[in-house]
Amino acid sequence: MIEALSQYHEMTPALVYIAGLLIVAWLAYLFASRVLLTVVRALASRTQHTWDDALVKNKVGARLAQLVPAVVINMGVQIMPGISESLEKLAMNLASAYMIVIVTITLVAALNALNDIYEANPEARKRPIKGFVQLLQLALMILGALLFIASLLDQSPVILLSGFGAMTAVLLLIFKDTLLSLVASVQLTAQDLVRVGDWIEVPQFGADGDVVDVELHTVRVQNWDKTITTIPTHRLISDSFKNWRGMSVSGGRRIKRALNLDASSIHFLSDEEITRCKRFALLTDYLTDKEGELDQHNSKILASGPAEIDPGVNRRRLTNIGTFRAYVWQYLRQHPQIRQDMTLLVRPLPPGAEGVPIEIYCFTSTTEWAAYEDIQADIFDHVLAIVEEFGLRLFQQPAGTDFSKNACKPVA
């Protein structure tokens, strides 16, 4: 058979054997990719484990199937008769280089599957490893590239590695961002600064939303308007940012807002106003205790002072702003959606050009955004509406209609 083929050309037998070997390699690939992979996928879908699903999802088996024809060619060339030594060596080098590429991308896919398996664990949010997986993938790719070049050139990879010593400075410059990101990823993970799902604010990048991915080089944030902001990982270490995780973990979200009262509406309460305030159930205990405290204090002052002192000037009295603060404090104490185990204050801030601010400082029993805003709105709706019951007025800058009304009044 070989002699008959040699009559046409001396290379004819080798070409026929090579063609036959390629056909066998192709059939082996079809068997591995169509039959074996189908069986593997069917078995993976029937199991309750998730690790096999992750391997199928990342196509680890499909990439391994691409290794079969290279193995067939590499083994077949060595037993093929009538092939020259140089052609055999070239075929084996090409097959080996191809196998290195396939093994590299298979390992990269396997690492992706490993990351998916790890992220299926709820505790993975606290310690994401995606950055480290990407670093390992990068190292595998560099090693694979070196072995690929060494295989094509039929040289030892040690010789190629020795040449990289002189290129250290260049490599450091090229991989500067990667090295910075590596250090940042270690710090972020070790110190538990950022997790997937955290709400963070990074004003330098206009980011305000949930962290959706933490990678080696970047951290992706989905803002509240559904846009995506990509932040270099190392910038989260070099720059400051705000993480709202503590608020979410605590189970309470802070309300810190003030309403401004007109300073001219603040006054002492008359007996008639005190009687009217006693209509409020929330003020019953406060007024009883306060009146007893004031009577005891005033009796001591008047008893120890000279006869000519004016009782109206020297005695302590209830004020409408103090009673209003007591009412708001009791209102928050009775509110079912306000955390009673956290800080709760109703305090006056320093008066200024916009009146006397009364600040409400408390925490809601939920951290969900929409529910939080509803609770805050309900509280201030009530407080703003009840102000006039205490003889107080809200401060408001005069509008154009206010000036026009005064201008139209006849001069007396």
C-alpha positions as CSV (number, residue, x, y, z in Angstrom):
1,M,0.0,0.0,0.0
2,I,2.8,2.4,1.0
3,E,4.8,1.5,-2.1
4,A,1.8,2.0,-4.4
5,L,1.2,5.5,-2.9
6,S,4.9,6.3,-3.2
7,Q,4.7,6.0,-7.0
8,Y,2.8,9.3,-7.2
9,H,5.0,11.3,-4.9
10,E,7.3,10.5,-2.0
11,M,5.2,12.7,0.3
12,T,1.9,11.0,-0.7
13,P,1.9,8.3,2.1
14,A,2.6,10.9,4.8
15,L,-0.2,13.2,3.5
16,V,-2.6,10.3,3.5
17,Y,-1.7,9.3,7.0
18,I,-1.9,12.9,8.2
19,A,-5.4,13.2,6.6
20,G,-6.5,9.9,8.2
21,L,-5.1,11.1,11.6
22,L,-7.0,14.4,11.3
23,I,-10.2,12.5,10.5
24,V,-9.7,10.3,13.5
25,A,-9.0,13.4,15.7
26,W,-12.2,15.1,14.4
27,L,-14.3,12.0,15.0
28,A,-12.9,11.8,18.5
29,Y,-13.8,15.4,19.1
30,L,-17.3,14.8,17.9
31,F,-17.7,11.8,20.2
32,A,-16.4,13.8,23.2
33,S,-18.4,16.9,22.5
34,R,-21.7,15.4,21.3
35,V,-21.9,12.1,23.3
36,L,-19.9,12.4,26.4
37,L,-20.8,16.0,27.2
38,T,-24.5,15.3,26.6
39,V,-24.3,12.5,29.2
40,V,-22.4,14.7,31.6
41,R,-24.9,17.5,31.3
42,A,-27.8,15.1,31.8
43,L,-26.2,13.7,35.0
44,A,-25.4,17.2,36.3
45,S,-29.0,18.4,35.8
46,R,-30.3,15.4,37.9
47,T,-28.1,15.9,40.9
48,Q,-28.9,18.1,43.8
49,H,-25.4,19.5,44.0
50,T,-24.6,22.9,42.6
51,W,-20.9,22.5,41.9
52,D,-21.5,20.3,38.8
53,D,-24.0,22.9,37.5
54,A,-21.3,25.6,37.9
55,L,-18.9,23.5,35.9
56,V,-21.5,23.0,33.1
57,K,-22.4,26.7,33.2
58,N,-18.7,27.8,32.7
59,K,-18.2,25.1,29.9
60,V,-15.4,23.3,31.6
61,G,-16.3,20.1,30.0
62,A,-16.7,21.7,26.5
63,R,-13.2,23.1,26.8
64,L,-11.8,19.7,27.9
65,A,-13.4,18.1,24.9
66,Q,-11.3,20.4,22.7
67,L,-8.2,18.7,24.2
68,V,-9.1,15.3,22.8
69,P,-8.1,15.9,19.1
70,A,-4.8,17.4,20.2
71,V,-4.1,14.3,22.3
72,V,-5.0,12.0,19.4
73,I,-2.7,13.9,17.0
74,N,0.2,14.0,19.5
75,M,0.0,10.2,20.0
76,G,-0.8,9.4,16.4
77,V,2.2,11.3,15.0
78,Q,4.6,9.2,17.1
79,I,3.4,5.9,15.6
80,M,2.7,7.1,12.1
81,P,5.0,5.3,9.5
82,G,6.6,7.1,6.6
83,I,6.8,10.5,8.2
84,S,10.0,12.5,8.4
85,E,11.5,13.4,11.7
86,S,11.2,17.1,11.1
87,L,7.5,16.9,10.2
88,E,6.8,14.7,13.2
89,K,8.6,17.2,15.5
90,L,6.6,20.1,14.0
91,A,3.3,18.3,14.4
92,M,4.1,17.4,18.0
93,N,5.1,21.0,18.8
94,L,1.9,22.4,17.3
95,A,-0.2,19.8,19.1
96,S,1.6,20.5,22.4
97,A,1.1,24.3,22.0
98,Y,-2.6,23.8,21.2
99,M,-2.9,21.5,24.3
100,I,-1.3,24.2,26.5
101,V,-3.8,26.8,25.2
102,I,-6.7,24.4,25.9
103,V,-5.5,23.5,29.4
104,T,-5.0,27.2,30.2
105,I,-8.5,28.2,29.2
106,T,-9.9,25.2,30.9
107,L,-8.3,26.1,34.2
108,V,-9.5,29.7,33.8
109,A,-13.1,28.4,33.3
110,A,-12.6,26.0,36.3
111,L,-11.6,29.0,38.4
112,N,-14.7,30.9,37.3
113,A,-16.8,27.8,38.3
114,L,-15.0,27.8,41.7
115,N,-16.0,31.4,42.2
116,D,-19.6,30.7,41.3
117,I,-19.7,27.8,43.7
118,Y,-18.2,30.0,46.5
119,E,-20.7,32.9,45.7
120,A,-23.6,30.5,46.1
121,N,-22.8,30.5,49.9
122,P,-24.5,33.4,51.7
123,E,-21.4,34.0,53.7
124,A,-19.5,34.8,50.4
125,R,-20.8,38.4,50.5
126,K,-18.7,39.0,53.5
127,R,-15.4,37.7,51.9
128,P,-15.6,38.0,48.1
129,I,-12.7,36.1,46.4
130,K,-13.4,37.2,42.8
131,G,-10.4,39.6,42.8
132,F,-8.1,36.8,43.9
133,V,-9.5,34.4,41.3
134,Q,-8.9,37.0,38.6
135,L,-5.3,37.4,39.8
136,L,-4.8,33.6,39.6
137,Q,-6.3,33.6,36.1
138,L,-3.9,36.3,35.0
139,A,-1.0,34.3,36.4
140,L,-2.2,31.2,34.6
141,M,-2.5,33.1,31.3
142,I,1.0,34.5,31.6
143,L,2.4,31.0,32.4
144,G,0.4,29.5,29.5
145,A,1.7,32.1,27.1
146,L,5.3,31.4,28.2
147,L,4.8,27.6,27.7
148,F,3.0,28.2,24.4
149,I,5.9,30.2,23.0
150,A,8.4,27.7,24.4
151,S,6.6,24.8,22.8
152,L,6.4,26.5,19.4
153,L,10.1,27.4,19.5
154,D,11.0,24.0,21.0
155,Q,12.9,25.7,23.8
156,S,12.9,25.2,27.6
157,P,10.6,27.7,29.3
158,V,13.4,28.4,31.8
159,I,15.4,30.1,29.1
160,L,12.4,32.4,28.3
161,L,11.9,33.1,32.0
162,S,15.6,34.1,32.4
163,G,15.0,36.8,29.9
164,F,12.3,38.4,32.0
165,G,14.7,39.3,34.7
166,A,15.9,42.2,32.7
167,M,12.4,43.3,32.0
168,T,11.3,43.5,35.6
169,A,11.1,47.3,35.6
170,V,9.0,47.3,32.4
171,L,6.7,44.6,33.8
172,L,6.2,46.6,37.0
173,L,5.2,49.6,34.9
174,I,2.9,47.5,32.7
175,F,1.2,45.8,35.6
176,K,1.2,48.8,37.9
177,D,-2.6,49.0,38.1
178,T,-2.8,45.2,38.6
179,L,-0.4,45.3,41.5
180,L,-2.2,48.3,43.1
181,S,-5.5,46.5,42.6
182,L,-4.1,43.3,44.2
183,V,-3.0,45.2,47.3
184,A,-6.4,47.0,47.5
185,S,-8.3,43.8,47.1
186,V,-6.4,42.2,50.0
187,Q,-7.1,45.2,52.2
188,L,-10.8,45.4,51.2
189,T,-11.2,41.7,51.9
190,A,-9.1,41.5,55.1
191,Q,-10.7,44.6,56.6
192,D,-14.2,43.8,55.3
193,L,-14.6,47.2,53.9
194,V,-16.9,46.4,50.9
195,R,-19.2,43.5,50.1
196,V,-21.5,42.8,47.2
197,G,-24.8,44.3,48.1
198,D,-23.4,47.1,50.3
199,W,-24.8,50.6,49.7
200,I,-21.8,52.9,49.3
201,E,-21.3,56.6,48.3
202,V,-18.2,57.7,46.5
203,P,-18.6,61.4,45.6
204,Q,-15.4,61.5,43.6
205,F,-17.0,59.2,41.0
206,G,-20.6,60.2,41.4
207,A,-21.4,56.7,42.8
208,D,-24.3,56.3,45.1
209,G,-25.9,52.8,45.1
210,D,-25.5,49.1,45.7
211,V,-22.2,47.2,45.0
212,V,-23.0,44.6,42.3
213,D,-19.5,43.2,41.7
214,V,-16.1,43.3,43.3
215,E,-13.3,42.4,40.9
216,L,-9.6,42.6,40.8
217,H,-9.3,45.9,39.0
218,T,-12.8,47.4,39.5
219,V,-15.8,47.7,41.8
220,R,-19.1,48.1,40.0
221,V,-21.8,50.2,41.7
222,Q,-25.4,50.3,40.5
223,N,-26.7,53.8,41.3
224,W,-30.2,54.5,42.3
225,D,-31.0,55.8,38.8
226,K,-30.0,52.3,37.6
227,T,-26.8,53.6,35.9
228,I,-23.5,51.7,36.6
229,T,-20.4,53.4,37.9
230,T,-17.1,51.6,37.6
231,I,-14.5,52.5,40.3
232,P,-10.9,51.3,40.3
233,T,-10.4,49.0,43.3
234,H,-7.3,50.8,44.6
235,R,-9.2,54.2,44.7
236,L,-11.4,52.8,47.5
237,I,-8.3,52.5,49.6
238,S,-6.6,55.8,48.6
239,D,-9.8,57.9,48.7
240,S,-12.6,58.0,51.3
241,F,-16.1,56.6,50.7
242,K,-19.2,56.0,52.8
243,N,-20.6,52.5,53.4
244,W,-24.2,52.3,54.7
245,R,-23.8,48.6,55.8
246,G,-23.8,49.6,59.4
247,M,-27.2,51.2,59.1
248,S,-28.6,48.1,57.3
249,V,-27.2,45.7,59.9
250,S,-28.5,47.8,62.8
251,G,-32.0,47.5,61.6
252,G,-32.7,51.3,62.1
253,R,-32.3,54.2,59.8
254,R,-31.8,57.7,61.2
255,I,-34.1,60.6,60.9
256,K,-32.3,63.9,61.4
257,R,-34.3,66.8,60.2
258,A,-35.3,70.2,61.7
259,L,-38.2,72.5,61.4
260,N,-37.7,76.3,61.9
261,L,-40.0,78.2,64.3
262,D,-40.6,81.9,64.2
263,A,-38.8,83.3,67.2
264,S,-41.4,86.0,67.7
265,S,-44.0,83.3,68.4
266,I,-42.2,81.9,71.4
267,H,-43.7,82.9,74.8
268,F,-44.6,81.8,78.3
269,L,-47.8,79.8,78.5
270,S,-50.7,81.5,80.2
271,D,-53.1,79.6,82.6
272,E,-55.6,79.4,79.8
273,E,-53.0,77.9,77.4
274,I,-51.9,75.4,80.0
275,T,-55.4,74.3,80.4
276,R,-55.8,73.9,76.7
277,C,-52.6,71.8,76.5
278,K,-53.9,69.4,79.1
279,R,-56.3,68.2,76.4
280,F,-53.4,66.3,74.9
281,A,-53.1,62.8,76.4
282,L,-49.4,62.8,75.5
283,L,-48.8,65.8,77.8
284,T,-50.7,64.7,80.9
285,D,-47.7,63.3,82.7
286,Y,-45.3,66.0,81.5
287,L,-47.5,68.9,82.6
288,T,-48.2,67.3,86.0
289,D,-44.6,66.7,86.7
290,K,-43.5,70.0,85.4
291,E,-46.1,72.0,87.3
292,G,-45.1,70.3,90.5
293,E,-41.4,70.9,89.8
294,L,-42.0,74.6,89.0
295,D,-44.2,75.2,92.1
296,Q,-41.6,73.7,94.4
297,H,-38.8,75.8,92.8
298,N,-40.8,79.0,92.7
299,S,-41.9,78.7,96.4
300,K,-38.3,78.4,97.5
301,I,-37.3,81.5,95.4
302,L,-40.2,83.6,96.7
303,A,-39.7,82.5,100.3
304,S,-36.0,83.2,100.5
305,G,-36.1,86.5,98.5
306,P,-36.8,90.1,99.7
307,A,-40.4,91.3,99.9
308,E,-40.1,93.7,97.0
309,I,-39.2,91.0,94.4
310,D,-41.7,90.6,91.5
311,P,-43.1,87.0,91.5
312,G,-44.1,87.4,87.8
313,V,-40.5,88.1,86.8
314,N,-38.6,85.7,89.0
315,R,-40.6,82.5,88.9
316,R,-40.0,79.8,86.4
317,R,-42.8,79.2,83.9
318,L,-43.8,76.8,81.1
319,T,-43.0,77.9,77.6
320,N,-44.9,77.0,74.4
321,I,-41.7,75.8,72.7
322,G,-40.7,73.6,75.6
323,T,-44.1,72.1,75.8
324,F,-44.1,71.5,72.1
325,R,-40.8,69.7,72.3
326,A,-42.2,67.5,75.1
327,Y,-45.2,66.7,73.0
328,V,-43.1,65.7,70.0
329,W,-40.8,63.6,72.2
330,Q,-43.8,61.8,73.7
331,Y,-45.3,61.4,70.2
332,L,-42.1,59.7,69.0
333,R,-42.0,57.5,72.1
334,Q,-45.4,56.2,71.3
335,H,-44.8,55.8,67.6
336,P,-44.8,52.1,66.7
337,Q,-42.3,52.5,63.8
338,I,-39.6,54.3,65.8
339,R,-36.8,52.4,67.5
340,Q,-37.0,53.0,71.2
341,D,-33.7,51.3,71.9
342,M,-31.8,53.8,69.9
343,T,-31.1,57.5,70.3
344,L,-34.2,59.7,70.4
345,L,-33.9,63.4,70.7
346,V,-36.0,66.5,70.1
347,R,-33.6,69.4,70.6
348,P,-33.4,73.1,69.8
349,L,-30.5,74.2,67.6
350,P,-28.8,77.6,67.8
351,P,-31.3,80.3,66.6
352,G,-30.3,82.1,63.4
353,A,-31.7,84.2,60.6
354,E,-34.2,81.6,59.7
355,G,-35.7,81.3,63.2
356,V,-35.2,78.7,65.9
357,P,-34.6,75.2,64.5
358,I,-36.1,72.2,66.4
359,E,-34.4,69.1,65.3
360,I,-35.9,65.6,65.4
361,Y,-33.3,62.9,65.8
362,C,-34.5,59.3,65.9
363,F,-34.3,55.9,64.1
364,T,-37.0,54.1,62.2
365,S,-37.6,50.4,62.7
366,T,-36.9,49.7,59.0
367,T,-34.1,50.4,56.7
368,E,-36.1,49.9,53.5
369,W,-36.0,53.2,51.6
370,A,-39.6,53.7,50.6
371,A,-40.9,52.7,54.0
372,Y,-38.4,55.0,55.7
373,E,-39.5,58.0,53.6
374,D,-43.2,57.2,54.4
375,I,-42.5,57.1,58.1
376,Q,-40.5,60.3,58.0
377,A,-43.2,62.1,56.0
378,D,-46.0,61.0,58.3
379,I,-44.1,62.2,61.4
380,F,-43.4,65.7,59.9
381,D,-46.9,65.9,58.5
382,H,-48.3,65.6,62.0
383,V,-45.7,67.8,63.6
384,L,-46.1,70.6,61.1
385,A,-49.9,70.5,61.5
386,I,-49.8,70.5,65.3
387,V,-47.5,73.5,65.7
388,E,-50.2,76.1,65.9
389,E,-51.9,74.3,68.8
390,F,-49.0,75.6,70.9
391,G,-49.2,79.2,69.7
392,L,-46.1,78.7,67.5
393,R,-45.6,79.7,63.9
394,L,-43.3,78.1,61.3
395,F,-40.6,80.4,59.9
396,Q,-40.9,81.1,56.2
397,Q,-39.3,83.7,54.0
398,P,-41.9,86.2,52.7
399,A,-43.0,85.5,49.1
400,G,-44.0,87.9,46.4
401,T,-47.7,87.5,47.2
402,D,-47.0,88.6,50.8
403,F,-45.5,91.9,49.6
404,S,-48.3,92.4,47.1
405,K,-51.0,91.9,49.8
406,N,-49.4,94.4,52.1
407,A,-49.0,96.9,49.3
408,C,-52.7,96.8,48.5
409,K,-53.8,97.6,52.0
410,P,-54.9,101.2,52.5
411,V,-52.7,103.4,54.6
412,A,-54.5,104.5,57.8
